[in-house]
Amino acid sequence: MLRCAAGVIDDRSGTEKVPNHSDHPGVETKVLKMKKMISTLAAALFAVSIGSTQPGCVASRDLRPSVIDIVSQMESHTTQDLENIVRSVRCLRSKALYLLDIESASPAPPTKSRTGHGTAFAYMHKGGYTYLITNTHVVQDPEELVEITLSPGPEPGTAGISVSRYLKIAQVNQLVDDASDDDDSDDIDLEVVATNEELDIAVVKTRSFIPNFGAYLVDTGIEPEVGEEVYVVGYPRGRYSAVTRGIIAHPDHIDDDDGEHLDILDVNSTFGNSGSPYFVRRGGALYWAGIMGKISTYPESRSTMFTLGTPISTFADMLDDPEGYAADHAADHTTDHAADHVTEHGSDSHDATAEEEGVE
């Protein structure tokens, strides 16, 4: 059962584009240090393997502490990077207000509200805004809700059915401390900039500054490998920020239902993790690999079986210029809609599957 559950390295340099490593001397230095550390570790391990048998070589027992120190440094470096990434990840609350359709023939309440929580990741600063990425189903509730109520019928053993249809009249998306946060004085309003409903990816922005320390590397063509270490950073159940670790179970899986490309992760996640970024670890460095959006659950317990993520390569074109992306796709949508209207094959129905199955 599936349930919906080229980034920017911000080095505070004021850049307004998705950077290459060559654009950021700090990133180049980080990569070179990492390569040097790996080379040193490889040399030490090689020396350990031959030290006890080759004349003139240092005994392996003398090298073991240095090998352990290098591995410890790599672990410490990853921990520090994850701590910095956590500071770029926030809890996102969506609140939608619905009004009873006057054509509904039922004595239902005149209004209805819907609140959900997910995760948003601050990946870029540009033009005085902080840009964050999340899932579309987190920030875009369905346009209408249908409520069916059963009541005793006029005759014994019969039942009456009333149908209430609610139309969405407003929605607000905000960054909050967590799901229990009831102090709205420090809530941060968000503006939805671009969405891709097929990928279930959305970009939002705010004038408020959300830090990003460039604690990860970006390669929008990255191809995760089976067994690679992976980290998910998000807000499970909207309660607190958490980092969970696992492995890549099946990279670039093609979904049988809609042909969507997904990374299957063997890592703990749950409702509220929608929009969480995930990172693969290579040589002690963390690479942003995608955004989590769904979970595969055991039918009996609804506990997580696998986490499904959208690879960064599929939404890279949304990141650098989300406003431009939105404008281009709005024009495409207008053209498609006009063609549908002329041929009378169009449909204005709203596909709420992702929202109904959201990990919120």
Residue frames relative to the residue before (quaternion, step in Angstrom):
aa qw qx qy qz dx dy dz
M 1.0000 0.0000 0.0000 0.0000 0.00 0.00 0.00
L 0.2177 -0.7896 0.5634 0.1080 3.57 -0.80 0.98
R 0.0018 0.7802 -0.6252 0.0182 3.53 -0.94 0.91
C 0.4839 -0.6929 0.4510 0.2867 3.51 -0.84 1.03
A 0.1764 -0.7986 0.5726 0.0573 3.48 -0.30 0.82
A 0.6633 0.5373 -0.5207 -0.0130 16.44 4.77 -13.97
G 0.2155 -0.8054 0.5469 0.0761 3.49 -0.05 1.47
V 0.4480 -0.6856 0.5095 0.2638 3.48 -1.29 0.10
I 0.2557 -0.7112 0.6322 0.1707 3.50 -1.02 0.83
D 0.1809 -0.8108 0.5495 0.0895 3.58 -0.43 1.18
D 0.0230 -0.8104 0.5854 -0.0079 3.58 -0.42 1.19
R 0.5437 -0.6546 0.3708 0.3720 3.54 1.28 0.60
S 0.4326 0.7078 -0.4601 0.3166 3.59 1.14 0.55
G 0.5315 -0.6547 0.4038 0.3547 3.57 1.28 -0.05
T 0.3775 0.7378 -0.4904 0.2698 3.58 1.23 0.16
E 0.2207 -0.7900 0.5627 0.1026 3.55 -1.08 0.73
K 0.6745 0.4181 -0.3303 0.5111 3.57 1.00 0.80
V 0.5810 -0.5313 0.4558 0.4152 3.53 -1.28 0.24
P 0.2935 -0.8304 0.4469 0.1564 3.58 -0.35 1.19
N 0.3389 -0.6324 0.6400 0.2749 3.47 -1.40 0.33
H 0.6554 -0.5137 0.3507 0.4285 3.56 -1.17 0.38
S 0.6323 0.5577 -0.3397 0.4168 3.58 1.04 -0.69
D 0.6194 0.5525 -0.3428 0.4400 3.60 1.22 -0.40
H 0.7672 0.3224 -0.1503 0.5338 3.56 1.21 -0.40
P 0.3264 -0.7674 0.5191 0.1874 3.59 -0.23 1.23
G 0.6209 0.5603 -0.3458 0.4254 3.59 1.04 -0.73
V 0.6552 0.4968 -0.3059 0.4798 3.53 1.04 -0.79
E 0.6168 0.5382 -0.3439 0.4601 3.59 1.04 -0.82
T 0.6497 0.5201 -0.3131 0.4575 3.58 0.95 -0.90
K 0.6442 0.5255 -0.3171 0.4565 3.55 0.99 -0.87
V 0.6601 0.5044 -0.3049 0.4657 3.58 0.93 -0.91
L 0.6656 0.5069 -0.3067 0.4539 3.60 0.92 -0.92
K 0.6381 0.5197 -0.3250 0.4660 3.58 1.00 -0.81
M 0.6540 0.5150 -0.3115 0.4582 3.52 0.98 -0.88
K 0.6512 0.5101 -0.3162 0.4644 3.59 0.96 -0.86
K 0.6448 0.5186 -0.3192 0.4618 3.56 0.99 -0.84
M 0.6445 0.5238 -0.3200 0.4558 3.57 0.99 -0.84
I 0.6628 0.5005 -0.2996 0.4695 3.56 0.97 -0.91
S 0.6461 0.5210 -0.3198 0.4570 3.60 0.97 -0.84
T 0.6462 0.5159 -0.3116 0.4682 3.55 1.01 -0.85
L 0.6525 0.5129 -0.3103 0.4636 3.54 0.98 -0.89
A 0.6541 0.5135 -0.3157 0.4568 3.58 0.94 -0.88
A 0.6544 0.5093 -0.3125 0.4634 3.58 0.97 -0.87
A 0.6564 0.5144 -0.3124 0.4549 3.55 0.98 -0.85
L 0.6561 0.5050 -0.3110 0.4666 3.56 0.95 -0.86
F 0.6335 0.5209 -0.3321 0.4659 3.58 1.04 -0.76
A 0.6530 0.5128 -0.3100 0.4633 3.55 0.98 -0.87
V 0.6193 0.5410 -0.3406 0.4558 3.56 1.06 -0.77
S 0.6822 0.5183 -0.2953 0.4227 3.56 0.95 -0.91
I 0.7779 0.3064 -0.1784 0.5188 3.62 1.08 -0.59
G 0.4695 0.7414 -0.4131 0.2435 3.55 1.24 -0.36
S 0.7098 0.4742 -0.2747 0.4425 3.57 0.98 -0.79
T 0.7465 0.3952 -0.2221 0.4871 3.61 1.21 -0.29
Q 0.6961 0.4593 -0.2776 0.4770 3.62 1.12 -0.48
P 0.4292 -0.7001 0.5029 0.2699 3.60 -0.77 0.98
G 0.7853 0.3251 -0.2436 0.4672 3.53 -1.07 0.76
C 0.6163 0.5354 -0.3544 0.4559 3.56 1.25 -0.13
V 0.5615 -0.5845 0.4614 0.3608 3.53 -1.21 0.56
A 0.5305 -0.6345 0.4538 0.3316 3.57 -0.94 0.82
S 0.5836 -0.6204 0.3966 0.3425 3.57 -1.01 0.83
R 0.6280 0.5532 -0.3569 0.4151 3.60 1.00 -0.69
D 0.6414 0.5202 -0.3263 0.4599 3.58 1.21 -0.47
L 0.6955 0.4773 -0.2747 0.4615 3.58 1.18 -0.50
R 0.5190 0.6856 -0.4116 0.3019 3.59 1.10 -0.52
P 0.6463 0.5131 -0.3535 0.4406 3.63 0.86 -0.78
S 0.6646 0.4995 -0.3294 0.4475 3.63 0.93 -0.79
V 0.6175 0.5320 -0.3449 0.4656 3.59 1.06 -0.70
I 0.6518 0.5114 -0.3051 0.4696 3.54 0.93 -0.92
D 0.6409 0.5302 -0.3272 0.4484 3.57 0.98 -0.82
I 0.6590 0.5073 -0.3190 0.4545 3.60 0.93 -0.86
V 0.6500 0.5040 -0.3158 0.4731 3.58 0.93 -0.89
S 0.6419 0.5239 -0.3171 0.4614 3.58 1.01 -0.84
Q 0.6347 0.5251 -0.3291 0.4617 3.60 1.02 -0.78
M 0.6484 0.5164 -0.3176 0.4605 3.58 0.99 -0.84
E 0.6477 0.5074 -0.3154 0.4727 3.60 0.99 -0.82
S 0.6547 0.5106 -0.3067 0.4654 3.57 0.98 -0.88
H 0.6336 0.5353 -0.3251 0.4543 3.57 1.02 -0.81
T 0.6539 0.5051 -0.3092 0.4709 3.60 0.97 -0.85
T 0.6382 0.5326 -0.3224 0.4528 3.57 0.97 -0.85
Q 0.6597 0.5021 -0.3048 0.4688 3.57 0.94 -0.88
D 0.6403 0.5223 -0.3236 0.4609 3.58 0.98 -0.83
L 0.6622 0.5043 -0.3083 0.4605 3.59 0.93 -0.86
E 0.6241 0.5328 -0.3382 0.4608 3.58 1.01 -0.75
N 0.6639 0.4875 -0.3045 0.4784 3.60 1.02 -0.74
I 0.6302 0.5243 -0.3356 0.4640 3.59 1.04 -0.74
V 0.5993 0.5751 -0.3564 0.4279 3.59 0.99 -0.80
R 0.6663 0.5148 -0.3023 0.4468 3.59 1.01 -0.76
S 0.6646 0.4692 -0.2984 0.4991 3.59 1.30 -0.23
V 0.6486 0.5016 -0.3046 0.4848 3.58 1.29 -0.12
R 0.0464 -0.8254 0.5620 -0.0271 3.58 -0.81 1.03
C 0.5089 -0.6106 0.5128 0.3242 3.52 -1.33 0.39
L 0.1626 -0.7958 0.5806 0.0559 3.58 -0.81 1.04
R 0.1271 -0.7881 0.6005 0.0451 3.55 -0.82 1.06
S 0.1103 -0.7736 0.6212 0.0597 3.56 -0.94 0.93
K 0.0513 -0.7834 0.6194 0.0026 3.55 -0.99 0.92
A 0.0519 -0.8019 0.5952 -0.0111 3.55 -0.71 1.12
L 0.2049 -0.7686 0.5976 0.1007 3.57 -1.08 0.82
Y 0.1264 -0.8018 0.5838 0.0193 3.54 -0.90 1.04
L 0.2242 -0.7598 0.6000 0.1111 3.55 -1.15 0.76
L 0.5219 -0.6514 0.4601 0.3027 3.55 -0.97 0.93
D 0.4394 -0.6860 0.5180 0.2607 3.56 -0.87 0.99
I 0.4805 -0.7002 0.4456 0.2834 3.59 -0.76 1.01
E 0.6402 0.5283 -0.3331 0.4473 3.57 1.19 -0.37
S 0.5095 0.6386 -0.4293 0.3851 3.59 1.25 -0.15
A 0.2681 -0.7844 0.5437 0.1313 3.53 -0.77 1.06
S 0.5601 0.5665 -0.4318 0.4230 3.58 0.49 1.15
P 0.4668 -0.6829 0.4876 0.2792 3.58 -1.14 0.63
A 0.1971 0.8098 -0.5268 0.1669 3.58 0.87 0.94
P 0.6494 -0.4853 0.3875 0.4388 3.60 -1.24 0.30
P 0.5536 -0.6608 0.3948 0.3177 3.63 -0.96 0.78
T 0.7948 0.1630 -0.0949 0.5768 3.60 1.14 -0.53
K 0.0779 -0.7663 0.6357 0.0502 3.51 -1.30 0.40
S 0.1725 -0.7883 0.5831 0.0940 3.57 -1.02 0.78
R 0.1421 -0.7714 0.6173 0.0603 3.54 -1.25 0.52
T 0.0406 -0.8048 0.5915 -0.0262 3.57 -0.80 1.08
G 0.0437 0.7936 -0.6049 0.0487 3.55 -0.98 0.87
H 0.2422 -0.7640 0.5824 0.1354 3.56 -1.29 0.37
G 0.0243 0.7747 -0.6307 0.0379 3.52 -1.14 0.80
T 0.5334 -0.6104 0.4847 0.3285 3.55 -1.27 -0.42
A 0.0804 -0.7706 0.6304 0.0488 3.57 -1.15 0.70
F 0.2106 -0.7894 0.5728 0.0672 3.55 -1.05 0.89
A 0.3062 -0.7574 0.5540 0.1602 3.58 -0.65 1.18
Y 0.0224 -0.8514 0.5228 -0.0365 3.58 -0.40 1.22
M 0.8209 0.1404 -0.0454 0.5517 3.64 1.16 -0.36
H 0.1681 -0.7168 0.6636 0.1327 3.52 -1.31 0.59
K 0.1629 0.7903 -0.5669 0.1657 3.55 -0.78 1.04
G 0.8668 0.0291 -0.0343 0.4966 3.57 -0.89 0.95
G 0.7069 -0.4573 0.2624 0.4715 3.58 1.05 0.68
Y 0.6496 0.4828 -0.3150 0.4958 3.60 1.28 0.15
T 0.2935 -0.6649 0.6440 0.2388 3.49 -1.37 0.36
Y 0.1938 -0.7801 0.5874 0.0939 3.57 -0.83 1.01
L 0.0859 -0.7909 0.6058 0.0113 3.52 -0.96 0.95
I 0.2519 -0.7569 0.5841 0.1499 3.55 -1.18 0.56
T 0.0494 0.7794 -0.6195 0.0795 3.55 -1.09 0.79
N 0.6096 -0.5137 0.4196 0.4341 3.59 -1.21 -0.48
T 0.5791 -0.5855 0.4357 0.3634 3.56 -1.12 0.63
H 0.6820 0.5050 -0.3163 0.4239 3.60 0.85 -0.87
V 0.5825 0.5703 -0.3798 0.4372 3.61 1.23 -0.26
V 0.7954 0.3083 -0.1389 0.5029 3.60 0.96 -0.87
Q 0.7448 0.3460 -0.1974 0.5353 3.58 1.24 -0.13
D 0.1494 -0.8084 0.5673 0.0493 3.56 -0.06 1.32
P 0.6480 -0.5266 0.3600 0.4161 3.61 -1.17 0.41
E 0.5649 -0.6309 0.4285 0.3149 3.56 -1.14 0.68
E 0.8060 0.0623 -0.0488 0.5867 3.58 1.16 -0.40
L 0.2158 -0.7398 0.6236 0.1313 3.53 -1.29 0.53
V 0.1530 -0.7716 0.6113 0.0865 3.55 -1.05 0.78
E 0.0963 -0.8040 0.5867 -0.0014 3.55 -0.74 1.13
I 0.1336 -0.7917 0.5948 0.0398 3.55 -0.73 1.11
T 0.0857 -0.8100 0.5801 -0.0029 3.57 -0.75 1.10
L 0.2319 -0.7588 0.5963 0.1217 3.54 -0.96 0.95
S 0.0039 -0.7882 0.6148 -0.0289 3.56 -1.02 0.83
P 0.6302 -0.5365 0.3827 0.4105 3.63 -1.14 0.46
G 0.4034 -0.7274 0.5083 0.2234 3.54 -0.97 0.90
P 0.6939 -0.4847 0.3299 0.4180 3.59 -1.25 0.13
E 0.7485 0.3101 -0.1823 0.5571 3.56 1.18 -0.54
P 0.6055 -0.5560 0.4113 0.3938 3.61 -1.10 0.60
G 0.8096 0.2542 -0.2075 0.4867 3.55 -0.99 0.88
T 0.6468 0.4805 -0.3315 0.4908 3.59 1.23 0.14
A 0.1930 -0.7788 0.5875 0.1053 3.56 -1.22 0.40
G 0.3170 -0.7241 0.5806 0.1951 3.50 -1.18 0.65
I 0.1983 -0.7772 0.5890 0.0984 3.57 -1.09 0.67
S 0.0407 -0.7774 0.6275 0.0142 3.54 -0.91 0.96
V 0.1881 -0.7841 0.5860 0.0799 3.56 -0.97 0.88
S 0.1010 -0.7867 0.6087 0.0210 3.56 -0.83 1.08
R 0.1260 -0.7936 0.5939 0.0414 3.56 -0.81 1.02
Y 0.1139 -0.8004 0.5883 0.0202 3.55 -0.73 1.14
L 0.2142 -0.7740 0.5865 0.1053 3.56 -1.01 0.87
K 0.4579 -0.6914 0.4830 0.2810 3.58 -0.90 0.92
I 0.1222 -0.8092 0.5727 0.0481 3.57 -0.85 0.99
A 0.8085 0.0139 -0.0059 0.5882 3.60 1.19 -0.32
Q 0.0070 0.7740 -0.6329 -0.0177 3.55 -1.27 0.52
V 0.1060 -0.7797 0.6166 0.0257 3.53 -1.02 0.91
N 0.1114 -0.7742 0.6213 0.0474 3.57 -0.97 0.94
Q 0.0356 0.8144 -0.5725 0.0874 3.55 -0.79 1.05
L 0.3910 -0.6429 0.5926 0.2876 3.52 -1.34 0.38
V 0.0353 -0.7958 0.6040 -0.0256 3.55 -0.86 1.02
D 0.6632 -0.4998 0.3642 0.4216 3.56 -1.28 0.21
D 0.7289 -0.2514 0.1975 0.6054 3.56 0.97 -0.93
A 0.7426 -0.4286 0.2744 0.4353 3.58 -1.29 0.05
S 0.6887 0.4756 -0.2837 0.4680 3.60 1.13 -0.53
D 0.4467 0.7116 -0.4397 0.3175 3.60 1.28 -0.07
D 0.0177 -0.8166 0.5765 -0.0222 3.60 -0.55 1.18
D 0.5541 0.5538 -0.4047 0.4717 3.58 1.29 0.33
D 0.1673 -0.8397 0.5117 0.0720 3.58 -0.24 1.25
S 0.4299 0.7315 -0.4512 0.2766 3.61 1.25 0.02
D 0.7757 0.2995 -0.1741 0.5275 3.61 1.10 -0.59
D 0.3701 0.7197 -0.5033 0.3029 3.60 1.21 0.34
I 0.2854 -0.7702 0.5543 0.1345 3.57 -1.03 0.83
D 0.3444 -0.7521 0.5296 0.1879 3.57 -0.64 1.17
L 0.1974 -0.7821 0.5856 0.0798 3.53 -1.10 0.81
E 0.2279 -0.7382 0.6180 0.1452 3.53 -1.20 0.63
V 0.3630 -0.7188 0.5485 0.2252 3.57 -0.81 0.99
V 0.2133 -0.8104 0.5396 0.0811 3.57 -0.68 1.13
A 0.8039 -0.0793 0.1092 0.5792 3.58 0.79 -1.01
T 0.0524 -0.7895 0.6111 0.0247 3.56 -1.13 0.69
N 0.0907 -0.7325 0.6689 0.0888 3.51 -1.32 0.48
E 0.2755 -0.8110 0.4940 0.1498 3.56 -0.16 1.28
E 0.6187 0.5508 -0.3576 0.4312 3.59 1.04 -0.65
L 0.7287 0.3824 -0.2204 0.5236 3.58 1.01 -0.83
D 0.3119 -0.7575 0.4997 0.2815 3.57 1.28 -0.41
I 0.4812 0.6334 -0.4439 0.4127 3.56 0.99 0.94
A 0.0117 -0.7952 0.6059 -0.0220 3.57 -1.00 0.88
V 0.1994 -0.7406 0.6277 0.1329 3.55 -1.20 0.66
V 0.0602 -0.7814 0.6211 0.0004 3.56 -0.93 0.99
K 0.1577 -0.7955 0.5768 0.0984 3.58 -1.23 0.32
T 0.0817 -0.7736 0.6268 0.0430 3.52 -1.33 0.41
R 0.5213 -0.6205 0.4868 0.3259 3.55 -1.23 0.50
S 0.5754 0.5921 -0.3777 0.4192 3.58 1.19 -0.42
F 0.4377 -0.7015 0.5019 0.2536 3.56 -1.09 0.73
I 0.0355 -0.7523 0.6579 -0.0020 3.55 -0.81 1.09
P 0.4236 -0.7558 0.4281 0.2572 3.62 -0.52 1.09
N 0.0033 0.7334 -0.6788 -0.0367 3.49 -1.35 0.48
F 0.2108 -0.8493 0.4798 0.0632 3.56 -0.47 1.21
G 0.4818 -0.6788 0.4431 0.3328 3.59 1.21 0.21
A 0.3059 0.7951 -0.4713 0.2283 3.55 1.11 0.74
Y 0.7207 0.3349 -0.2208 0.5654 3.58 1.27 0.21
L 0.3928 -0.6926 0.5519 0.2479 3.53 -1.29 0.32
V 0.2584 -0.7744 0.5639 0.1245 3.56 -1.20 0.56
D 0.1205 0.7225 -0.6747 0.0916 3.50 -1.00 0.99
T 0.2715 -0.8192 0.4788 0.1612 3.58 -0.09 1.26
G 0.6715 0.4560 -0.3093 0.4954 3.57 1.26 -0.11
I 0.3141 0.7835 -0.4890 0.2198 3.55 1.27 0.25
E 0.1417 -0.7749 0.6130 0.0603 3.56 -1.05 0.82
P 0.2931 -0.7743 0.5337 0.1725 3.59 -0.18 1.25
E 0.2835 -0.7677 0.5579 0.1381 3.55 -1.14 0.71
V 0.6319 -0.5389 0.3988 0.3889 3.55 -1.20 0.58
G 0.8143 0.2583 -0.2062 0.4772 3.56 -0.91 0.96
E 0.4798 0.6646 -0.4514 0.3526 3.61 1.22 -0.13
E 0.5136 -0.6376 0.4845 0.3080 3.53 -1.12 0.74
V 0.0405 -0.8097 0.5850 -0.0241 3.57 -0.87 0.98
Y 0.1671 -0.7746 0.6054 0.0742 3.56 -1.13 0.76
V 0.1484 -0.7557 0.6325 0.0828 3.57 -1.05 0.86
V 0.1052 -0.7942 0.5979 0.0269 3.59 -0.84 1.02
G 0.3303 0.7618 -0.5006 0.2450 3.59 -0.54 1.10
Y 0.5373 -0.6064 0.4911 0.3201 3.52 -1.38 -0.33
P 0.1594 -0.8088 0.5600 0.0833 3.63 0.13 1.23
R 0.8371 0.0280 -0.0951 0.5379 3.54 -0.83 1.13
G 0.5280 -0.6511 0.3990 0.3716 3.59 1.25 0.20
R 0.4944 0.7156 -0.3922 0.2996 3.58 1.25 0.13
Y 0.7868 -0.1312 0.1391 0.5869 3.60 0.94 -0.85
S 0.5358 -0.5858 0.4772 0.3769 3.55 -1.25 0.34
A 0.0294 0.8068 -0.5864 0.0662 3.55 -0.98 0.86
V 0.2294 -0.7341 0.6239 0.1386 3.52 -1.21 0.68
T 0.0376 -0.7844 0.6190 0.0126 3.57 -0.84 0.99
R 0.2390 -0.7909 0.5558 0.0916 3.54 -1.08 0.83
G 0.1316 0.7805 -0.6036 0.0955 3.56 -1.07 0.75
I 0.5104 -0.6205 0.4792 0.3533 3.55 -1.11 -0.68
I 0.5301 -0.5585 0.5153 0.3762 3.54 -1.33 0.25
A 0.2260 -0.8036 0.5393 0.1108 3.58 -0.55 1.17
H 0.7851 -0.0848 0.0918 0.6066 3.60 1.02 -0.82
P 0.1862 -0.8103 0.5448 0.1093 3.62 -0.23 1.19
D 0.8664 0.1103 -0.0824 0.4799 3.53 -1.25 0.63
H 0.1666 0.7743 -0.5793 0.1926 3.55 0.76 1.09
I 0.2748 -0.7502 0.5776 0.1673 3.59 -0.98 0.81
D 0.3950 -0.7510 0.4844 0.2130 3.56 -0.52 1.23
D 0.4922 -0.6909 0.4517 0.2765 3.57 -0.91 0.97
D 0.6709 0.5399 -0.3063 0.4057 3.60 1.04 -0.73
D 0.8508 0.0820 -0.0013 0.5191 3.58 0.74 -1.02
G 0.5333 -0.6598 0.3963 0.3510 3.59 1.23 0.14
E 0.3893 0.7369 -0.4715 0.2885 3.59 1.26 0.21
H 0.3790 -0.7030 0.5570 0.2278 3.55 -1.07 0.82
L 0.0316 0.8115 -0.5780 0.0801 3.58 -0.73 1.09
D 0.3111 -0.6789 0.6226 0.2337 3.54 -1.26 0.55
I 0.2379 -0.7582 0.5898 0.1435 3.59 -0.83 0.98
L 0.1158 -0.8190 0.5620 0.0014 3.56 -0.61 1.22
D 0.2534 -0.7227 0.6205 0.1688 3.55 -1.00 0.85
V 0.4115 0.6755 -0.4817 0.3773 3.54 0.27 1.36
N 0.5327 -0.6416 0.4459 0.3254 3.57 -1.05 0.70
S 0.2190 0.7253 -0.6358 0.1476 3.54 -1.03 0.91
T 0.0924 -0.8013 0.5902 0.0308 3.55 -1.23 0.32
F 0.7448 -0.3337 0.2859 0.5023 3.56 -1.28 -0.26
G 0.6937 0.3984 -0.3324 0.4995 3.58 -0.85 1.00
N 0.6338 0.5335 -0.3265 0.4552 3.58 1.24 -0.41
S 0.4043 0.7080 -0.4906 0.3076 3.61 1.21 -0.04
G 0.7786 0.2835 -0.2367 0.5073 3.56 -0.81 1.03
S 0.4775 0.6774 -0.4392 0.3469 3.60 1.25 -0.03
P 0.3725 -0.7007 0.5500 0.2603 3.60 -0.94 0.79
Y 0.1245 -0.7702 0.6134 0.1229 3.55 -1.18 0.49
F 0.2057 -0.7920 0.5737 0.0356 3.52 -1.12 0.86
V 0.2429 -0.7342 0.6097 0.1735 3.56 -1.10 0.71
R 0.3401 -0.7434 0.5453 0.1854 3.51 -1.11 0.73
R 0.0389 0.7874 -0.6111 0.0706 3.52 -0.82 1.09
G 0.8533 -0.0599 0.0049 0.5180 3.53 -0.58 1.17
G 0.7202 -0.4292 0.2522 0.4832 3.58 1.05 0.64
A 0.6594 0.4610 -0.3152 0.5033 3.61 1.26 -0.16
L 0.3439 -0.7266 0.5597 0.2012 3.56 -1.17 0.65
Y 0.1310 -0.7784 0.6119 0.0499 3.56 -0.92 0.98
W 0.4150 -0.6792 0.5424 0.2686 3.56 -0.88 0.97
A 0.1325 -0.8435 0.5202 0.0190 3.57 -0.57 1.21
G 0.7978 -0.2373 0.1622 0.5301 3.61 1.12 -0.42
I 0.4625 -0.6434 0.5348 0.2935 3.53 -1.39 -0.26
M 0.3980 -0.7180 0.5211 0.2336 3.54 -0.86 0.98
G 0.0217 -0.8421 0.5388 -0.0055 3.59 -0.95 0.81
K 0.8067 0.1522 -0.0681 0.5669 3.59 1.12 -0.52
I 0.1706 -0.7467 0.6224 0.1610 3.51 -1.33 0.23
S 0.2948 -0.7033 0.6157 0.1985 3.52 -1.19 0.63
T 0.1145 -0.8417 0.5276 0.0080 3.57 -0.59 1.16
Y 0.5205 -0.5733 0.5207 0.3596 3.51 -1.34 0.34
P 0.5145 -0.6868 0.4099 0.3091 3.64 -0.70 1.01
E 0.6859 0.5136 -0.3030 0.4172 3.58 0.93 -0.84
S 0.8190 0.2675 -0.1029 0.4970 3.56 0.79 -1.04
R 0.3164 -0.7574 0.4924 0.2894 3.58 1.26 -0.46
S 0.4050 0.6819 -0.5007 0.3469 3.59 1.20 0.41
T 0.6094 -0.6092 0.3738 0.3431 3.55 -1.14 0.67
M 0.2232 -0.7494 0.6111 0.1235 3.54 -0.96 0.95
F 0.7708 -0.1084 0.0858 0.6218 3.57 0.91 -0.98
T 0.3354 -0.6886 0.6003 0.2301 3.53 -1.32 0.45
L 0.2021 -0.7856 0.5769 0.0960 3.57 -0.93 0.92
G 0.0873 -0.8222 0.5624 0.0006 3.55 -0.77 1.07
T 0.3980 -0.6865 0.5564 0.2465 3.55 -1.21 0.61
P 0.4161 -0.7350 0.4718 0.2529 3.64 -0.54 1.12
I 0.5771 -0.6138 0.4188 0.3386 3.56 -1.06 0.77
S 0.5874 0.5971 -0.3752 0.3972 3.61 1.07 -0.58
T 0.6641 0.5308 -0.3093 0.4261 3.61 1.10 -0.62
F 0.7907 0.2623 -0.1519 0.5318 3.62 1.12 -0.51
A 0.2858 0.7959 -0.4939 0.2021 3.60 1.23 0.32
D 0.6615 0.5310 -0.3160 0.4250 3.59 1.04 -0.74
M 0.6059 0.5528 -0.3596 0.4450 3.62 1.25 -0.09
L 0.6538 0.6231 -0.2939 0.3129 3.56 1.11 -0.71
D 0.7081 0.4885 -0.2838 0.4236 3.59 0.76 -0.97
D 0.8027 0.0307 0.0349 0.5946 3.58 0.91 -0.98
P 0.1075 -0.8460 0.5186 0.0614 3.61 0.38 1.17
E 0.6109 0.5410 -0.3607 0.4517 3.60 1.08 -0.64
G 0.6589 0.4988 -0.3034 0.4743 3.56 0.97 -0.85
Y 0.6200 0.5369 -0.3325 0.4655 3.55 1.03 -0.79
A 0.6666 0.5061 -0.3023 0.4562 3.58 0.91 -0.94
A 0.6581 0.5118 -0.3117 0.4558 3.59 0.95 -0.88
D 0.6551 0.5154 -0.3136 0.4547 3.59 0.93 -0.87
H 0.7236 0.4379 -0.2551 0.4685 3.56 0.88 -0.93
A 0.5777 0.5505 -0.3852 0.4636 3.59 1.18 -0.44
A 0.6366 0.5170 -0.3190 0.4751 3.58 1.05 -0.80
D 0.6421 0.5161 -0.3210 0.4673 3.58 1.00 -0.84
H 0.6566 0.5178 -0.3097 0.4526 3.56 0.98 -0.90
T 0.6405 0.5285 -0.3222 0.4546 3.58 1.01 -0.86
T 0.6522 0.5120 -0.3069 0.4673 3.57 0.97 -0.86
D 0.6650 0.5009 -0.3004 0.4655 3.57 0.92 -0.93
H 0.6575 0.5180 -0.3110 0.4501 3.57 0.96 -0.89
A 0.6453 0.5161 -0.3244 0.4604 3.59 0.98 -0.81
A 0.6463 0.5120 -0.3174 0.4684 3.58 1.00 -0.81
D 0.6404 0.5222 -0.3216 0.4624 3.59 0.99 -0.81
H 0.6510 0.5287 -0.3193 0.4412 3.55 0.98 -0.86
V 0.6585 0.5136 -0.3120 0.4531 3.59 0.96 -0.85
T 0.7485 0.3875 -0.2202 0.4909 3.59 0.93 -0.88
E 0.3756 -0.7628 0.4480 0.2763 3.57 1.37 -0.09
H 0.5205 0.6025 -0.4401 0.4151 3.53 1.07 0.78
G 0.4454 0.7238 -0.4398 0.2903 3.60 1.23 0.11
S 0.1429 -0.7677 0.6179 0.0914 3.51 -1.33 0.34
D 0.2239 -0.7862 0.5644 0.1149 3.55 -0.84 0.99
S 0.3894 0.7376 -0.4811 0.2700 3.59 1.23 0.14
H 0.3681 -0.7325 0.5378 0.1965 3.56 -1.10 0.77
D 0.2935 -0.7586 0.5573 0.1667 3.56 -0.70 1.10
A 0.0777 -0.8437 0.5312 -0.0067 3.55 -0.23 1.29
T 0.3000 0.7930 -0.4964 0.1866 3.58 1.23 0.22
A 0.6802 0.4961 -0.3093 0.4423 3.58 0.80 -1.00
E 0.6720 0.4964 -0.3082 0.4550 3.57 0.95 -0.87
E 0.6705 0.5014 -0.3077 0.4521 3.57 0.94 -0.81
E 0.7413 0.3705 -0.2168 0.5159 3.57 1.13 -0.58
G 0.3441 0.8030 -0.4428 0.2018 3.56 1.29 0.20
V 0.3993 -0.6729 0.5677 0.2559 3.51 -1.22 0.68
E 0.2808 0.7692 -0.5222 0.2385 3.55 0.50 1.18
